[in-house]
Amino acid sequence: MLITRWGAGGYGEWLALTALTTYLAYTNVGVPGTVRSDMAMADGRGDRAAVIQSFQTCLALVGGIGLTAGLAFAIAIRVLPMGQILNASFMGADQVTFVLTVLAAQIIIYTTGNVVQAALSALGRYGLATFIDATRQLGEFSGLLLMVGLFAARPEQAVLVYLITSGLYLMAQLVCLYRTAPDLFAGLHLKKSVIGRLWRPMLGVLSMSLGYYGMTVQAPRIILAGVAGPSAVALYSVTTMLMRMVRIPIDIPAHAATVELSMAVGRGDYEGARGLLKGTTRFSMWLALAAIPFVVLAGPTVITVWTAHRITPSYELLLICCASTAFFSLSLPSQEALMSVNKLDRATFWIVAMALPYLGLSWFLARHIGLNGAALSVLAMDVAYAGISLFWVTRFFDMPANSLFEALAKPPFDLVSREFGLISTRLRKLSTK
């Protein structure tokens, strides 16, 4: 729809601007993932005081850093010629500055809401917290459809949808958390002891976001915008967006098990934690392997119809992205497991060390090969990250690597049948009431 209204060039500029402001999300300094794990482990061992202190400290920390970073970003985009840097032609310089300002405010509100969502998940309301976030995403999609599809809004008007939905998202999370645990809002006390305990896990989550997601998700778009122009960004982003349809289901079992895994480790049940890790890794990997053939066969047609024949799909680019997704399905459960016990910093040190060489490689390949070169650099990072995360997760959970790979060789039919059995049992109980 955006391509139809704004053209490939305008859509590419929109993607480059959203990619740039996404880096502001890293001002949360890794707090949401860290506070969720810390609160869940404390709740697992029955330490309510630690739960309250962790939430209050982390919320105050994110709020202060977010406001400071937002102010610095607002000054920077007014000093720098952002329109020229991003090769913008569909939007003027003033429009680029306005869109970046609104997106920056939206990111700060959204990251604050993420802390509240993490706390709600840690206290056993994962389904509710996820539902609110899914409603926000549906609101963004519906709002853009209404603004751009029906009223032909330009980017500087459509961007307000992001700001409004993020504000409603934060309010909804706050209300639900207050109803669940009102004692968390007794005050916002910045405890040095909590920061001293959590700064390394926070740094690990932040390093993962910058060193992996920042490099593999946002950096290729910015590099392609400068090297190949907005049209190349549009093709790359549409292809990776299609792969997100595979990555989202892969993320569900790994992400949903994090709170239970944190509580298991908090009460000393490492055998149960190892079982959860094996199960989520099996489910994610086999789900990816089952979905990729359908993407390979139907992907080009989907992209063509999706973009109203304005973008010609690249089969080679699609194959490279499928290979990246396969390795991503291996690394994601290990990453979530390490994050759930606040030990992700052990793996992300190596990712940060690879960040600068990766940027150089990505720029070199994009300049000399083009789109496929940028995608190949992402594949290289996915392969490296899968190896690093699997190495560290087997070490922390005292699990021989071969036992994990033996588990992966078995299709997860037993897990699926067990879940369907639990669902049918619950439905029978509900029907008898």
N, C-alpha and C positions, 0 to 999 in steps of 0.2 A: 504494500500500500504506500509506504513512504517513497519507494522507488518510483511508483506510478505518479505520485504528486510532485515530487521534488527532482526526479531524475537520478541517474546513477551517481552523478557528481555531487548533488546536494545530499543524497543519502550517505555518500562517503565522507563528506564534511561533518555530518551529524555524528557518524560513528567515531571519527577522529576526536571530536570534542568530548564525547562521552567517555572515550578511552582515556583521555588526558585527565579529566576530573576524577576518574575512578581511583587514581593514585591517592587522592585525598582520603579515601576510605582507610588507608594504611595508618592514618593518624590515630586509629583506635588502639595502636601499639599492641595488637594481638590480644586485647582484653576479652572480647566475647568468648572465644574458644577457651581461653585460660580460666575465666571466671566460671563457665559452665562446668568444666572438669573439677575445679577446686570445690565448688559448692556441692556437686554430686558426690565427691569422695567424702567430704565432711558430713553430708547428710547420711551417707552409707554407714559411717561409724557413729552417728548420733550426736555430732557436735554442732548444736544450733548456733552457738555464739560465733563460731568460725564461719558459718553460712552467712550470717548477717554482716560481719565485718568484711568479708570478701566482696559481697555485693556493693555495700556502701562505698568502699574504697575505690573499687573499679569504676563505678558510675561517676564519681567525682573526678577521677583521673581522666576518663574519656571526655567528659564535658569540658574540662579546662584545656586539654590539649587540642580538642576539636575547634574551639573558639579561636585559639591562638593561631592555629594553622589556617583556618578560614580567612582570618584577617590578613595574614601574610600572602595568601594566594590571591585575594582580592586586589591587593596593592600590586602584585607582580603582573597580573593580566592587564592592568591599566598602564603599566610602564612598557611592557614588551609588545612588539607588533605581532600579535598572535595570528592575525589574518594572513600575513605574509609567511609566517613560519609554517603554517598548515596548508598553504597554497589554496586558501579559501577564495572562491569566486561567486558561488551561489549566495553566500551571506556576506554582507559588508563588515567592516571593522567593528562598528558599533554593535551590530547584531551578534558577532562572535563574542565580544566582551560580555554582553548581556546574558547570552546562553551559558557561558562559562560561570558567571556569577551565580545564576539561579541553580545550576547543577552543583556548584560548590556548597551552597546552602542546603540543598537536598541531601547531599552525601553526608554532611555533618549531622543532620537530623536522623538520617537512616542509620548511621553507625551508632548513635546513642540508643536508638531503638533496638539495635542488635544486642546490646548489653542486657537490656530488659528481656528480650526474647531468650537469651542464653540462660538467664536466671529462672525464667518460667519453665524452660525445658529441664533444667537441673532439678527442679522441685517436683518432677513427675507430670508436668503438663506439656510434654513435647508435642502431642497431637494438636492441642489448642494453639500453641505458639506457632507451629508450622502452618496451621490453617489461616491464622492472621496474616502471615507472610505471603501465603498463596493468594489470599484475598487482595493484598496490596498489588501483587503482580497482575492479577486479573483487572484491578482498577486502572493500572497503568495502561494495559492493553486496550481496555474499553475506552478510556479517556482519549488515547491517541487515535483510535478508530473514529471516535466522534469528532474530535477537533480537526484531524487531517482529512479523514474520509468524507465527512459531511460538510464541514465548514472551510475546507481547503486552507487550514492554518499553516503558517510558516513555522520554522524551527523556534524562533523567539517567542511564539505564542504557545506552541505545543509543549515546550519545556516546562510550562507551569503545571502541567499534569503531574510530572514527577514530584514537584515540590508539594503539591496538595496531598497526593497519596502517601508520601513519606510522613507528612505531619499527622495524618489520620492513623497511619500504622503505629507511630510512636505513642499516640494517645490510647489506642486500643490495647497495646502491650502493657502500658502502665496501669490501666484500669484492671485488666485481668490479673496482673501480678499483685496489685494491692488487694484484690478480693481473695487471692490465694494465700498470700503471706503479708498481712499488713505490718507485721513487726519489722520487715525490711526497710520501711520508710520512717523509722524513728529518727533518722538524721543522716547526713552525709559526712561521715568522719573518715578522713584520709589517714589510715593507719600505716605508719612506717614499717611495722612488723609484717603486714600483709604484702606491701610492695617488696620488701626484702625477700619474702618467700616466693613471690610470683614473678619477679623481674626476668629471671632466666626463661621460664615457660612463655612469658609474654614476648620476649625477644625471639624465641623459637618460632612462635606462630607468625609474628611480624616478618621474620626472615623468610618463612615459607611463602607468605603472601607476596612479598617483594621479589624474592629470588625465583619462585616458580610461577605463580599465577600472574604476577606483574610482567614477567619476562615472556611467558608463553601465550598469554591471552591478550594483553594490551600492547606490549612492545611491538609485535609484528605489524599491527595496524598503523602505529605511529611511524615506524620505519618505512612501510609501504607508502604511506601518505607523502613522505618526503622524497622517496626514490621513484615510485611508479605513479603517484597521483591518486585522487579519490576513487576513480573507477576500479582500480586494483584493490583498494580497501573494501569496496562494496562486494566484489566477487569473493574475496577471502572471507569476509565477515558472514556472507550468506552461507558459504560452505561450512564454516565452523559453527554457525547457528544451527544448521541441519544436524551436525554431530552432537550438539547439545541435547537434541531430542533422545540421543542414546545415552549421553553422560548423566542426564538427570535421573533416569531409573537406576543407573549404576550406583549413584550416590545415595539412594534411599536406604538400602539395607545397611551400608557402612555408617551413615550418619545417624540412623535411628538407633543403632546399638551402642552409641558412644556413652550415653548416660548410664545404661545398664552395666557397661564395661567399667566405667568409673566407680560405680557403687560396688562392683565385685572386687576390684582392687582395693577400695577403701576398707572393706571388711576382711581383706586377706584371702579372697577366693580366687587364686591365680589359675586354678584348673578350669573354673568356669569362664574366666577371662580368655584363656587360650581356646576354649571351645567356641566362644563368640567370634574370636578373630578368624579362626579357620572357616566357620560357617559364612561369615560376611564376605570373606575373600573368595570362597568358592562361588557364592551366589553372584557377586559382582562380575567375576571373570566370565562365567558361563553365560550370563545375561548379555555381556558385550559380544561374545563369540556368536550368540544366536542372532543378535540384532544386526551385526555388521553386514552379512550377506544381503539382507533386505535393503540396507542403505546403498550398497554398491549397485544393486540392480535398479532400484527405483530412485536413487538420489538425483541423477541428472534430470529426470522428468519432473521431480518435485521442485527443483530449483527453477526450472524453466517456467512451470506454471505459477510457482510462488511469486516470481518477479515479473509476471505478465510478459514474458519473452524479452525483457529489457536487459537481462544478463545471460550470457552464454556460459553454461557450466563447464568446468574443467574436470575430466575424468581422472587425470593424473593427480590433481590436487585432492580430489575426493579419496583416492586410494591412500595417499600419504596421511590424510586426516584420520582415516579408519585405522591405520597402523598405530598412530598416536593414541587413539582411544583404547586400543587393545592393551597397550602398556599402562595407560592411565587406570584401567580397571584393576590392574595388579597393585599399583602403588596407593590408590585411594584408601582401601581398608586399613593398610598399614599406617598411613598418615593419620587417619582418624583414631586408630588405636593408640598411637603415640601421643596424640593431642589429648585423648581422654584421660591419660595419666600424667599430663604435663611433662612429657619427656621428648617433645618434638625437636627441641633445640639440638639434640645430638645428631639428628639427620640434616637439619637445615644449615648447619655450619658449612657443609660441603656444597649445598645448593648456592649459598651466598658466594662461596669461593669461585663458583662456576659462572656467576652472573655476568661479569664484565667480559670474559672470553665468549660467552654465549651472545651478548649483544654485538660484539665484533663479528662473530660468525654469521649471525642473522643479517646484519647489514651487508656483509660481503656476499652472501648467497643471494640475498634479495636484489642486490645491484647487478650481479653477473648472471643469475639464473631467472630471477623474477619471482612470481608468486610461489612456484614450487620450491624455490630456494628458501623462502621464509618458512614454508611448511616443513621442509626438511630439518631446519634448525630446531623447530618445535619438537619434531620426532626425536632428534638427538637428546633433547632435554628430558623428554618423557622416558626414554630408555634409561638414562642415567639416574633419574629420580626413582624409577621402579627398583633398580638395583640397590640404591642407597637406603630407601625406606624398608625394603624387605630385610636387608642386613641388620638394621638397628632394631626392628621390631622383634626379630627372632632372638636377638641378644637380650633385650629387656625382659621378654616373657619367658626366657630360658627354654626356648623351643628349637630343637634341631631344624635346620632349614629343610632337610629331606622330608620331615614329617608334614610340613606345610605343603610342599610340592606334591607329596603323595595324596594329601586331602584334595588338592586342586584337581588332580587327575580324575576324580569321581564327579560325574554330573550331579547337581544338587537336587535330584528328584525327591530324596528323603526329606530335605528341608521344605520343599514346596508342599509335599503331602502332609507334613506335620502342621504347617501353617493353615492349610485348608481344613485339617482336622480340628484345630483350635477354633477356627472361625465357625465351623458347623456346630461345634459344641456350644459356643456362646449363643448362636442363633436359636438352638433348641431350648436353651435355658430361658431366653427372652420370650419364646413362643409359649412356654408353659406358665409364665407369670401372668 
